Structure formats: structure tokens, C-alpha cells
């Protein structure tokens, strides 16, 4: 499973709460006959004091960085856009602008920020 850069079309998105009440998001990517998803990160956390899940700075920055790299002003505009991804068969590691050398790598960006 070698990692490679692939061109992709964002065919759809999901921003919502999944089965365990965790806020998450997904980009659905089409490579031209094959597809893959990017996302699935928890964009919120459980607050013991409030007794419920609450949004996080990580979650807001995750959403903002995707929109910034793909160059859209609204989450709803992601569908139909083209991008590049760095991925293998099991996972998308980072997403990039289709032409410019702009990338969002959540694991390395958030690791650097702590």
C-alpha cells in the first residue's frame, strides 16, 4: 500500500453527528471510478461539567482548513470541487488544492499545535 498523490472530485460532504453522538465531517472523493472518504475526526469532546458534548477549537479549525485549502467560502460549496489527496488504499492522509501547493494534513498540523 504505497502512498501517492491522486486527483479527486469532491462528490459530497457530511457534517453532522454520527452514531455515538460525536460531531464529525466527511468529504466523499471520486478518483474516476473509485472512491474514498476523508474525515471521521471527532470535532467535539465530552464536557463532564456540562454533562454533554461541546465543540472544540480543533473541530472549527479542521473545517476552516478544509475550506481554505479547497478555496471555498461555504461548506456547502465543497461538493463538485476538485482537489488532490495524499493517500493509500486504506486512508487519506492529507488534502490539497488541485493546482496550488496548498495542503491540509490534520495529523501533522495539530501535532505541531499541541
NORKA-V497415 format. One record per residue. RES is the residue in one letter. OMEGA is omega in degrees with one decimal (999 if undefined). Layout:
res:RES omega:OMEGA
res:RES omega:OMEGA
This chain:
res:X omega:178.5
res:X omega:175.7
res:X omega:179.3
res:X omega:174.5
res:X omega:-179.4
res:X omega:170.5
res:X omega:-177.9
res:X omega:170.8
res:X omega:175.6
res:X omega:-176.4
res:X omega:178.8
res:X omega:179.8
res:X omega:171.9
res:X omega:172.5
res:X omega:-176.2
res:X omega:-176.7
res:X omega:178.2
res:X omega:-169.8
res:X omega:-174.5
res:X omega:179.2
res:X omega:179.8
res:X omega:175.9
res:X omega:-179.3
res:X omega:175.0
res:X omega:178.3
res:X omega:164.7
res:X omega:177.2
res:X omega:-171.1
res:X omega:176.7
res:X omega:178.8
res:X omega:-177.2
res:X omega:-179.1
res:X omega:175.8
res:X omega:-179.4
res:X omega:180.0
res:X omega:177.8
res:X omega:174.1
res:X omega:179.6
res:X omega:-179.8
res:X omega:177.9
res:X omega:174.8
res:X omega:-178.8
res:X omega:178.4
res:X omega:179.0
res:X omega:178.1
res:X omega:177.7
res:X omega:-177.6
res:X omega:-178.9
res:X omega:-179.5
res:X omega:180.0
res:X omega:-179.3
res:X omega:177.4
res:X omega:179.2
res:X omega:178.7
res:X omega:-179.5
res:X omega:173.4
res:X omega:177.2
res:X omega:-178.2
res:X omega:179.7
res:X omega:179.4
res:X omega:177.8
res:X omega:179.8
res:X omega:-178.6
res:X omega:-178.2
res:X omega:176.0
res:X omega:-179.0
res:X omega:179.7
res:X omega:-177.5
res:X omega:-179.4
res:X omega:178.4
res:X omega:170.9
res:X omega:-179.5
res:X omega:-179.2
res:X omega:177.5
res:X omega:-177.7
res:X omega:-178.8
res:X omega:-179.8
res:X omega:179.9
res:X omega:-178.9
res:X omega:179.7
res:X omega:176.4
res:X omega:179.7
res:X omega:170.5
res:X omega:175.3
res:X omega:171.1
res:X omega:-169.4
res:X omega:165.8
res:X omega:-176.0
res:X omega:-175.2
res:X omega:-170.8
res:X omega:170.4
res:X omega:-176.6
res:X omega:177.9
res:X omega:-178.8
res:X omega:-177.3
res:X omega:174.6
res:X omega:-175.8
res:X omega:-177.3
res:X omega:-175.6
res:X omega:177.5
res:X omega:178.1
res:X omega:-177.3
res:X omega:170.1
res:X omega:177.7
res:X omega:-173.7
res:X omega:-176.8
res:X omega:-178.9
res:X omega:-179.3
res:X omega:-176.9
res:X omega:174.6
res:X omega:179.0
res:X omega:-178.4
res:X omega:179.7
res:X omega:999
